[in-house]
């Protein structure tokens, strides 16, 4: 796996031991040979290399963390101005791109990356357009600290403050994060498609990428051809040089990726799926999860010569790893499906350190119910947080309820206000609004999940649909084409239905599988009960303990809809409350409210 961390202060000498503490905190990610720079005013550790070069009398230092899909194309593009571009190292190539295009250099790159570039006592950090690679930062007494995981910054303090805004985020937004922010006071994230400039002991951030609205009026068949080429090229660019591995759920997105990979491979690719102990016995269909994966996976394996491997996870393991995955995120997360992905990644990493995932297709191609259900897309709240009254009823006092509700509404509206221009057609404009919200908020939650949990296991999860050019293209496709045949992701289904079994190509969108076992519920209840028995239980600082007890007594049934997204129903909420308590304790959180 890869990572980046650093400290900069061009007016005072930096503290190298602090930099080394950040490195140590990220040791699980620094598994590749890592370049390290330790100077009086700048310290930097970067997996893909750090180099210094002189151009026009100025010394540039550049570090690159991530990967480019279009490296060859970029070399050819830059070769016209810089002939050496054809053979230089990747960090050097990034520098040439900066010299040619300045902060707009990232717009010429397709991939997942963080760039760190220093010149003239000025440090520039650039994050890829869709935010596949993560970067957090803080400014402390004029010194800039940055790292690809929160723990690289948290390691410098024994206690961590959460102010009132952080509390509202915890109660109203998590496990998502507000773009550019974290619940930790003074710690921020560099937003996708943004760059940061640090100079004169100050920080400013600017957006380098945003969607441009210009309705695509091409014939539907041409749109299908062009998207087919773009998606296929992205998949092939993400295939590793050695044996290819893919997640396979039997859903549209993972199945088409696996099919494309197999059709371009000279040997059987390896596919992986996950299930749970006694899932066949206890699974019950509901609005978000209508079918199990097994039959659809079997159909794919009958059509293609995959080497398929199924991992079955025990309920006890899901519970026992709740704190492990919370510490991976450094925040309360998506509980059982976080534990599941961690255990799944652990198993896969015994075979490979790179796997392809269908993540991000739903966000771009309109796979979620809120793209087409009026009650969801017209809500005053985020469409993945539906029954807000149930959520607010868990909080300790009326003032907090009112503040959190207002904060949730303001966050949504502020995000919508960022959209430069919407299509003039109301239906297309609504699609663009939902796409923007979903990419900025919901998709980021899943990207963090994949990055930190895969990273904990030295597993790189590549996502071919997380592609700037694909997102830009789909942004301008009319909704009636995107929603072909009145199916979510109808256009994507039509594009790839010729290489998939009919049932797979038209399977209703199902999220990552969660457990339905009452054993999990019982174990989760026991965990929460154990912390509630402590007279110093920290949940009582935030929540209405009578409401929490009612939730526990009902084994989660009193909470009628998911806390977040499609999967965090009552039993998962019980686990989530347990992890909040553990996070408050383990991270020595001071609620400065």
C-alpha positions in Angstrom: 0.0 0.0 0.0 0.9 3.6 -0.3 0.8 6.7 1.9 2.0 10.3 2.3 2.7 12.4 5.3 4.7 15.6 6.0 5.4 18.7 8.0 6.3 22.2 6.7 7.2 25.5 8.1 9.3 27.8 6.0 9.9 30.4 8.8 10.8 28.2 11.7 12.6 24.9 12.0 10.3 21.9 12.1 10.4 19.1 14.7 11.6 16.0 12.9 10.6 13.6 15.7 7.0 14.8 15.2 7.3 13.8 11.5 8.7 10.4 12.5 5.7 9.9 14.8 3.4 10.5 11.8 5.3 8.0 9.7 5.1 5.4 12.5 1.3 6.0 12.8 1.0 5.1 9.1 3.3 2.1 9.2 0.6 -0.3 8.0 0.4 1.7 4.8 4.1 2.3 4.2 4.6 -1.3 3.0 6.4 -0.2 -0.3 9.9 1.2 -0.2 9.3 4.8 0.8 11.1 8.0 -0.1 11.8 10.2 2.9 13.0 13.8 2.9 14.0 15.5 6.1 15.1 19.1 5.8 15.1 22.0 8.2 11.8 23.4 6.9 10.1 20.4 5.1 9.8 16.8 6.0 8.0 14.4 3.6 7.4 10.7 3.3 5.9 9.4 0.1 5.5 5.9 -1.3 5.9 6.6 -5.0 9.0 8.7 -4.6 10.4 12.2 -3.9 12.7 14.1 -6.2 14.2 17.6 -6.5 15.0 19.2 -9.8 16.2 22.6 -10.9 14.4 24.5 -13.7 15.1 28.1 -14.7 17.1 28.6 -11.5 14.5 27.4 -9.1 14.6 24.1 -7.1 11.4 22.1 -7.2 10.8 19.2 -4.8 7.9 16.9 -5.8 6.4 13.9 -4.1 3.7 11.7 -5.7 1.3 9.2 -3.9 -1.0 7.2 -6.1 -1.2 6.0 -9.7 -2.0 7.4 -13.1 -4.1 5.5 -15.7 -2.9 7.9 -18.5 0.8 8.1 -17.8 1.8 7.2 -21.4 -0.5 9.8 -22.8 0.7 12.4 -20.4 4.3 11.7 -21.4 3.5 12.2 -25.1 1.6 15.4 -24.3 4.5 16.9 -22.4 7.2 15.7 -24.8 6.4 18.5 -27.1 7.6 21.1 -24.6 9.9 18.9 -22.5 11.6 16.1 -24.6 12.8 14.4 -21.5 9.2 13.6 -20.5 9.4 10.3 -22.4 11.9 8.7 -20.0 11.8 10.5 -16.7 10.5 9.0 -13.4 6.9 9.5 -12.4 7.6 12.2 -9.8 9.7 14.0 -12.4 6.9 13.7 -14.9 4.5 15.2 -12.4 6.9 18.2 -12.0 7.0 18.7 -15.8 3.2 18.7 -15.8 3.2 21.4 -13.1 5.7 23.5 -15.1 3.5 23.2 -18.1 0.1 23.8 -16.5 0.7 25.0 -12.9 -2.1 24.1 -10.5 -4.2 23.0 -13.4 -1.8 20.1 -14.1 -4.1 17.6 -12.3 -6.7 18.2 -15.0 -4.4 16.5 -17.4 -4.2 13.4 -15.2 -6.5 10.4 -14.9 -6.0 8.5 -11.7 -6.0 8.4 -7.9 -3.3 10.6 -6.4 -2.0 13.2 -4.0 0.8 15.5 -5.3 3.1 17.5 -3.0 5.2 20.1 -4.7 7.5 22.7 -3.0 9.1 25.7 -4.6 10.1 29.2 -3.3 8.9 28.5 0.3 5.6 27.5 -1.1 4.0 24.1 -0.7 1.2 22.9 -3.0 -0.9 19.8 -2.2 -3.2 18.5 -5.0 -5.9 15.9 -4.6 -7.4 13.9 -7.5 -10.8 14.9 -8.9 -13.0 12.3 -7.3 -11.1 12.0 -4.1 -10.0 8.4 -4.4 -6.8 9.1 -2.4 -7.3 10.8 1.0 -5.5 13.7 2.5 -6.0 15.4 5.9 -4.2 18.5 7.3 -4.0 20.8 10.2 -2.3 24.2 10.8 -0.8 24.5 14.3 1.0 27.7 15.2 2.0 28.3 11.6 3.2 24.7 11.0 1.4 22.6 8.4 0.9 18.9 9.1 -0.6 16.6 6.5 -1.2 12.8 6.2 -3.2 10.3 4.1 -5.0 9.1 7.3 -6.3 10.9 10.3 -4.0 8.9 12.6 -1.0 10.6 11.0 -2.2 13.9 12.6 -4.0 12.6 15.7 -0.7 11.0 16.9 0.6 14.4 18.0 -2.0 14.9 20.8 -3.1 12.8 23.7 -6.6 14.3 23.8 -8.8 15.5 20.9 -11.3 18.3 21.0 -14.7 18.0 19.3 -16.5 21.4 19.3 -20.2 22.1 18.7 -19.9 21.8 14.9 -18.0 18.5 15.3 -20.8 17.2 17.6 -23.5 18.2 15.0 -21.4 16.3 12.4 -21.2 13.3 14.7 -24.9 13.2 15.3 -26.3 14.4 12.0 -23.8 13.4 9.3 -21.5 10.5 10.3 -20.5 8.0 9.1 -20.2 10.5 6.3 -18.0 13.6 6.6 -18.8 17.2 5.7 -16.6 17.9 2.6 -13.4 19.5 3.7 -14.0 18.9 7.4 -13.8 16.3 10.2 -15.3 16.2 13.7 -11.8 16.9 15.2 -11.3 20.5 16.0 -8.6 22.0 13.7 -8.3 19.0 11.4 -9.5 19.3 7.9 -9.6 17.2 4.7 -8.5 18.5 1.3 -11.6 18.1 -0.8 -11.7 16.1 -4.0 -10.7 18.2 -7.0 -9.0 20.9 -4.8 -5.5 22.0 -4.2 -4.0 23.6 -1.1 -1.3 26.3 -1.0 0.8 26.8 2.1 2.9 29.9 2.3 3.7 32.6 4.9 2.4 30.1 7.5 -1.1 30.3 6.1 -3.3 27.9 4.2 -5.7 28.5 1.4 -7.6 26.0 -0.7 -9.0 26.3 -4.2 -11.0 24.1 -6.5 -9.3 23.0 -9.7 -12.1 20.7 -11.1 -15.8 21.0 -11.3 -18.5 19.6 -13.6 -19.3 21.7 -16.7 -22.9 21.6 -17.9 -23.5 21.2 -21.6 -26.3 18.8 -22.5 -25.2 15.8 -24.5 -27.4 15.8 -27.6 -25.7 12.8 -29.4 -27.8 9.8 -30.4 -28.3 7.2 -27.7 -26.4 4.6 -29.7 -23.4 6.9 -30.0 -23.5 7.7 -26.3 -23.5 3.9 -25.5 -20.5 3.4 -27.8 -18.5 6.2 -26.3 -19.3 5.1 -22.7 -18.5 1.5 -23.5 -15.1 2.5 -24.8 -14.4 4.8 -21.8 -15.4 2.3 -19.2 -13.6 -0.6 -20.9 -10.4 1.5 -21.1 -10.7 2.4 -17.5 -11.1 -1.2 -16.4 -8.1 -2.3 -18.6 -6.0 0.5 -17.2 -6.7 -0.7 -13.7 -5.9 -4.3 -14.3 -2.6 -5.2 -12.7 0.3 -6.6 -14.8 0.2 -9.9 -13.0 -2.9 -12.0 -12.2 -6.2 -10.1 -12.1 -8.5 -10.3 -9.1 -12.0 -8.8 -8.8 -14.8 -8.6 -6.3 -17.9 -10.4 -7.6 -21.3 -9.9 -6.0 -23.4 -10.9 -8.9 -24.6 -7.4 -9.3 -24.2 -5.3 -12.5 -21.1 -3.3 -11.6 -18.7 -6.0 -10.3 -20.0 -8.5 -12.9 -19.3 -6.3 -15.9 -15.8 -5.5 -14.5 -15.0 -9.2 -14.0 -16.4 -10.0 -17.5 -14.3 -7.3 -19.2 -11.2 -8.4 -17.3 -11.8 -12.1 -18.2 -12.4 -11.2 -21.9 -9.0 -9.5 -22.0 -7.1 -12.1 -19.9 -5.2 -15.1 -21.2 -5.9 -17.0 -18.0 -8.8 -17.3 -15.5 -9.1 -14.3 -13.3 -9.7 -14.8 -9.6 -13.0 -13.5 -8.2 -14.1 -13.1 -4.5 -17.4 -12.9 -2.8 -18.5 -12.7 0.8 -21.3 -14.2 2.8 -22.2 -14.7 6.4 -22.7 -17.6 8.7 -26.4 -18.8 8.6 -27.3 -16.1 6.0 -29.4 -18.5 4.0 -31.4 -19.3 7.1 -32.1 -15.8 8.2 -32.0 -13.6 5.1 -35.2 -11.7 4.5 -35.8 -9.4 1.5 -36.6 -5.7 2.1 -36.8 -2.6 0.0 -33.0 -2.1 -0.3 -31.7 -5.7 -0.3 -34.1 -7.7 -2.4 -32.0 -10.8 -3.3 -29.0 -12.7 -2.1 -25.8 -12.8 -4.2 -25.2 -16.5 -4.5 -27.4 -17.5 -7.5 -26.2 -14.5 -9.6 -22.6 -15.3 -8.8 -23.2 -18.9 -9.9 -24.5 -17.7 -13.2 -21.4 -15.6 -13.8 -19.2 -18.5 -12.9 -21.1 -20.7 -15.4 -20.6 -18.2 -18.2 -16.9 -17.4 -17.4 -14.0 -19.5 -16.2 -13.4 -17.6 -13.0 -11.4 -19.0 -10.2 -14.1 -18.1 -7.6 -13.5 -18.0 -3.9 -16.2 -17.5 -1.3 -15.5 -16.2 2.2 -18.1 -16.9 4.9 -17.8 -14.7 7.9 -18.9 -15.7 11.4 -21.2 -13.3 13.4 -18.8 -13.3 16.3 -15.9 -12.1 14.1 -18.1 -9.1 13.0 -18.6 -8.0 16.6 -15.0 -8.7 17.7 -13.6 -6.4 15.0 -15.8 -3.4 15.6 -13.1 -1.6 17.5 -10.4 -2.5 15.0 -12.3 -1.0 12.1 -13.3 2.1 14.2 -9.6 2.6 14.8 -8.8 2.2 11.1 -11.1 5.0 10.3 -10.3 6.9 13.5 -14.0 7.6 13.7 -17.2 5.6 14.2 -18.0 4.0 10.8 -20.3 1.5 9.1 -19.9 -1.1 11.8 -20.8 -4.6 10.5 -20.1 -3.9 6.8 -16.8 -2.2 7.9 -15.9 -5.4 9.8 -16.9 -7.5 6.9 -14.8 -5.6 4.4 -11.8 -5.7 6.8 -12.1 -9.5 7.3 -12.7 -10.0 3.6 -9.7 -7.8 2.7 -7.6 -9.8 5.2 -8.4 -13.0 3.4 -7.9 -11.6 -0.1 -4.5 -10.1 0.8 -3.2 -13.6 1.4 -3.5 -14.1 -2.4 -3.0 -10.6 -3.9 -2.4 -7.0 -3.0 -4.6 -5.5 -5.7 -8.3 -6.1 -6.5 -10.9 -4.4 -8.8 -14.2 -3.2 -7.4 -17.4 -1.9 -8.9 -17.7 0.9 -6.3 -18.7 4.3 -7.6 -20.9 3.1 -10.5 -24.1 3.8 -8.5 -23.0 7.3 -7.7 -22.3 8.2 -11.3 -24.9 6.2 -13.2 -27.8 6.8 -10.8 -28.1 3.5 -9.0 -29.6 4.7 -5.7 -33.3 5.1 -5.0 -33.0 8.8 -4.4 -32.2 9.3 -8.1 -35.7 8.3 -9.1 -38.0 8.3 -5.9 -39.7 11.7 -5.5 -40.1 11.4 -1.7 -36.3 11.0 -1.4 -35.0 13.6 -3.9 -37.4 16.3 -2.8 -36.6 15.9 0.9 -35.1 18.8 2.9 -32.5 16.3 4.2 -29.9 14.1 2.5 -31.8 11.3 0.8 -29.7 8.6 2.5 -30.8 9.9 5.9 -34.6 9.6 5.6 -36.4 9.4 9.0 -34.8 12.3 10.6 -37.3 12.5 13.5 -36.3 9.0 14.7 -32.7 10.1 14.7 -33.3 13.4 16.5 -35.4 11.6 19.2 -32.3 9.8 20.4 -30.5 13.0 21.4 -30.2 14.3 24.9 -32.0 17.7 24.7 -34.3 19.7 22.5 -31.6 22.4 21.8 -29.3 19.7 20.4 -32.1 18.3 18.3 -32.9 21.7 16.8 -29.2 22.5 16.1 -28.5 19.1 14.5 -31.6 19.3 12.3 -30.7 22.8 11.1 -27.1 21.7 10.5 -28.3 18.8 8.3 -30.5 21.1 6.2 -27.8 23.7 5.9 -25.1 21.2 4.8 -27.3 19.9 2.0 -28.3 23.3 0.8 -24.7 24.6 0.9 -23.6 21.7 -1.2 -26.3 22.3 -3.8 -25.4 25.9 -4.0 -21.9 24.9 -5.1 -23.1 23.6 -8.4 -21.9 26.0 -11.1 -24.7 25.5 -13.6 -27.6 23.1 -13.9 -29.3 21.9 -17.1 -32.3 23.9 -18.1 -34.5 20.8 -18.2 -35.9 20.2 -14.7 -35.5 16.4 -14.9 -31.9 16.6 -16.0 -31.2 19.3 -13.4 -32.6 17.1 -10.6 -30.4 14.2 -11.8 -27.3 16.5 -11.7 -28.2 17.6 -8.1 -28.5 14.1 -6.9 -25.3 13.1 -8.7 -23.4 16.0 -7.1 -24.7 15.3 -3.6 -24.0 11.6 -4.0 -20.5 12.0 -5.3 -19.5 14.7 -2.7 -21.0 12.9 0.3 -22.1 9.3 -0.1 -19.4 8.2 -2.4 -16.7 9.8 -0.2 -17.9 7.6 2.7 -17.4 4.5 0.6 -14.0 5.7 -0.7 -12.8 6.2 2.8 -14.1 2.8 3.8 -12.3 1.0 1.0 -9.1 3.0 1.4 -8.6 2.6 5.2 -9.9 -1.0 5.5 -8.1 -2.2 2.5 -5.0 -0.3 3.5 -5.1 -1.9 6.9 -4.6 -5.3 5.1 -2.1 -4.1 2.5 -4.8 -4.4 -0.2 -5.2 -1.8 -2.9 -8.9 -1.6 -4.0 -9.0 -0.1 -7.5 -12.3 1.4 -8.8 -12.5 1.8 -12.6 -15.8 3.7 -12.3 -14.0 6.4 -10.2 -12.9 8.1 -13.4 -13.1 11.8 -13.9 -13.8 11.6 -17.6 -16.7 9.1 -17.1 -18.2 11.3 -14.4 -18.0 14.4 -16.7 -19.6 12.5 -19.6 -22.5 11.1 -17.6 -23.1 14.5 -15.9 -24.5 15.7 -19.3 -26.4 12.6 -20.4 -30.1 13.3 -20.3 -32.0 11.5 -17.5 -34.4 9.7 -19.8 -31.4 8.0 -21.5 -29.6 7.3 -18.2 -32.8 5.8 -16.8 -33.5 3.6 -19.8 -36.3 1.2 -19.5 -37.3 2.8 -16.2 -34.4 0.9 -14.6 -31.8 2.4 -12.3 -28.6 2.4 -14.2 -30.6 1.4 -17.3 -28.1 2.9 -19.7 -25.2 1.0 -18.1 -27.2 -2.2 -18.2 -27.8 -1.8 -22.0 -24.2 -1.0 -22.7 -22.9 -4.3 -21.2 -25.9 -6.6 -21.4 -24.3 -8.5 -24.3 -21.5 -9.9 -22.0 -23.7 -10.7 -19.0 -26.4 -13.3 -18.1 -29.8 -11.6 -18.6 -30.6 -12.0 -14.9 -27.4 -10.3 -13.8 -27.6 -7.5 -16.4 -31.1 -6.6 -15.0 -30.7 -7.5 -11.3 -32.1 -4.8 -9.1 -29.4 -2.8 -7.4 -28.4 -4.5 -4.1 -25.9 -2.9 -1.7 -22.9 -4.6 -0.1 -24.4 -7.7 1.8 -25.0 -7.3 5.5 -25.8 -9.9 8.1 -29.4 -10.7 8.9 -28.6 -13.1 11.8 -30.2 -12.7 15.2 -26.9 -13.9 16.6 -25.3 -10.7 15.5 -28.2 -8.7 17.0 -27.8 -10.5 20.4 -24.0 -10.0 20.4 -24.4 -6.3 19.5 -27.0 -5.8 22.3 -24.6 -7.5 24.8 -21.8 -5.0 23.8 -24.1 -2.0 24.2 -25.5 -3.3 27.4 -22.0 -3.7 28.9 -21.2 0.0 28.3 -24.5 1.2 29.5 -23.9 -0.6 32.8 -20.9 1.7 33.4 -22.0 4.8 35.5 -19.5 6.8 33.5 -20.8 5.7 30.1 -20.0 8.6 27.8 -23.1 8.1 25.7 -25.1 9.9 28.4 -23.2 13.1 27.5 -25.0 13.1 24.2 -28.0 10.8 24.1 -31.3 10.4 25.8 -30.5 7.3 27.8 -34.2 6.3 28.1 -34.5 6.3 24.3 -31.2 4.3 24.0 -32.6 1.7 26.5 -35.8 1.4 24.5 -33.7 0.8 21.4 -31.8 -1.9 23.3 -34.9 -3.5 24.8 -36.4 -3.8 21.3 -33.2 -5.2 19.9 -33.1 -2.3 17.4 -36.7 -2.8 16.2 -37.9 0.5 17.6 -35.7 2.3 15.0 -37.7 1.9 11.8 -35.4 3.0 9.0 -31.6 2.9 8.4 -29.6 5.4 10.4 -27.5 6.0 7.3 -27.8 4.7 3.7 -29.4 1.4 3.1 -27.9 -1.0 5.6 -27.6 0.6 9.1 -30.9 -0.6 10.5 -31.6 -1.2 14.2 -29.0 -3.9 15.0 -26.3 -1.9 13.2 -27.4 1.3 15.1 -26.8 -0.6 18.3 -23.3 -1.5 17.2 -22.8 2.1 16.1 -23.7 3.5 19.5 -21.3 1.1 21.1 -18.5 2.2 18.8 -19.3 5.9 19.5 -18.8 5.2 23.2 -15.5 3.4 22.6 -14.3 6.2 20.3 -15.0 8.8 22.9 -13.0 6.8 25.4 -10.1 5.4 23.3 -9.4 8.8 21.6 -9.9 10.8 24.8 -12.4 13.0 23.2 -13.2 16.3 24.9 -16.6 17.5 24.0 -16.1 21.3 23.9 -19.8 22.2 23.4 
